[in-house]
Amino acid sequence: MENSESCSEVILGVDTHLDVHVGVVIDASGRVLGTLSVSTNTDGYKQLLCWAQAFGMLRRAGVEGTGSYGAALTHLLQAEGITVIEINRPDRSRRRGRGKSDTTDAESAARSVLAGDAKSTPKTHNGLAEGLRTLNLVRRSAVKAKTQTINQIRALLVSAPQALRDAVYKADAAKCVAACAHLPHDTALGALNSLQTALRVLGKRWTALHNELRELDSELARLTKKAAPRLLSRFGVGPQTASTLLITAGDNPSRLHNEAALAALCGTSPLQASSGKVQRHRLNRGGDRQANNALWTIALVRMRGDTRTREYVAKRTGEGLSKKEIHRCLKRYIVRELYPLILADLKDSATLA
């Protein structure tokens, strides 16, 4: 009975896009059983599911973009009791040999699941970590736009008439923006009036973005305080760094089996780079770079103000390590320290969401 069930098992691979998802079903031997394209709506997802189940017992599915285009399909499959495995982009060497198409990508996703190469559990996107991610996404764009705005103001003032420049240019960004926002409005034609209009609009834009960021920071701080009291109790961990680490871990931290998995996800796990008689490790430049930057910030704060960390830095410096190497080691130790706290905070926040 078990053998017949094993033989009848099929695996679904899906290449996701904005308007169309392409699915490929293979059997336990890797033989392609069928291909189907569906529209990206509930009816399309149900059609894809029923179609795949018609070939046999569907227990596993490999889906590209589980956090973007494939999010809705992932939720539907998981609700039906199907294990969804997150698929990274296809291997480039294999793509060069076989070419690129939606069908080959979907087939590659199914084969990755069958071979056991793909093992990542997708994030659930249904708790406080997802709420923090949404706010943080908007905040990053606001910070970028605000920086761009003040840079444009200063660039315009570089070549502005000296009288106007003397009137509004200030070293302090807030004072400079306030002066630009209150420039007089003149309907007369001319380059000077156009310049004043541009500076006035940019000044108002900067002020609006500044107020927007204050609101977002306040909400992020409130949610982080609610979701991560243990993380915030640690030296050097603030609302921004705590929220970034929670976002990286996701609402279902059980997908991170140990602290080494979190270190790899944050790009702080050293990678083997040994060859012949040379035995060494190299820096991991993969992973979530925002989480890596959050760990870098925590390590920097501790290097400046934490007694135990300063003693460690002095000790490793005496052993001949550079500041960059010490910083890398500290980030790895910080992951080890914070991993159980992240799990505990996310577990508690699941009951609050």
Summary of the structure (lengths in Angstrom):
residues: 353
radius of gyration: 26.3
end to end distance: 42.7
largest distance: 89.7
contacts: 1083
relative contact order: 0.08
helix: 61%
strand: 12%
